[in-house]
Amino acid sequence: MTLKKNHTQADRIGQEEFHELLREKLREAVRITLIEILEAEVEAMVGARRYQRTTQRRGYRNGYYTRDLSTSVGRITALPVPRTRSGFRTQLFERYQRRQAELDQAIGEMFVRGVSTAGVGQIMEALTGSKPSPSTVSRVFHSLEAEYEAWRKRPLQKSYAYVFADGTYFTVIYDHEGQKMPILAVIGIDEEGKRDVLAFTVGERENRQAWEGLLDDLKERGMKHIGLWISDGHQAMRNALEAKFPGTPRQRCVKHKMENVLGYIPKKQREQVLPELRAIFYQESRERGDQELAAFCAKYEPIYPSAVACLRRDLEACLTFYAYPREHWRTIRTTNVIERLFHEVKRRSHKMGAAFRNENSCLLMFYAVVRTLRFHKIPMPGDQFALARNLTDYPL
């Protein structure tokens, strides 16, 4: 005798239908819960239940209106929201809000992480049953504008142990054509070892005026002293720094310096030369570094005089890091701290597959990425790194 299988409803329907049934039950549960909360709110406001006669009554109901609300379990349609004669405002959601704040945040985060507007819509539809339009995704993204404006004007600390500066380019549409737009950025490490993106702005990398404008902004927001400035070798930036923060020690990025030197050496010989060049900047002390420098110049000046001349230009600034705490050398001898920031912004923005429509969109994207980053602190040697000069000695 063949036994018959006792099929359950879950056996008879497909996996997708089962999940949809489950989602439907969850939506109904959420709907009932929301209705109960709304009724409790309005009851507390008027001081009485529906049709109740009581001397404690403080108002009267005035029917209902319906609205839709997207939630994490899907779209709840025609949710009945009570009215009162004096005006009832629920704390469940803002007036006219059609999506929970958490969903708006998720939309913005996906967009920032490089998901296209169409892709965000598809993901949200799969999660909630409601598909936001590309214009909705863009609108949520631009809600960052007020937050960005407040961040841009926030006060800074008076002094920073290390400040990194560099520039990069993004493609922006001007007159219906994509063009490279430069962004200058500054990251600071305070005397407790905390890293923070201090500012970024639009400006030509080679333009001293743009760098002076950025430094003026830092000073207007409270910065008075920079312990060490880390940058590449752009003369315009150096001139701006000397004008706005005179006497500030400077560390030139050794990575950029090595790339410049190798540019004067034939490609086939670079692999041989690089370890000896690198050894100058990766010793246990300045004394050992100077020894490696002397050996490098003696060996290669007769063969590659232009490369050695390039090495000697602004060389002292490349060796400044040796005078600072050894545990910080890895962090301060290059501009990798800020290069990683640029890489992260570009990694996310490139996934959008299109140029920014205007400068504001590019700046907002930059800020949207900045606000998601979490920097590690670097260990500070306590009083050893206390500022030697009185802050009042530095001009505003």
Disulfide bonds with the S-S distance in Angstrom:
none
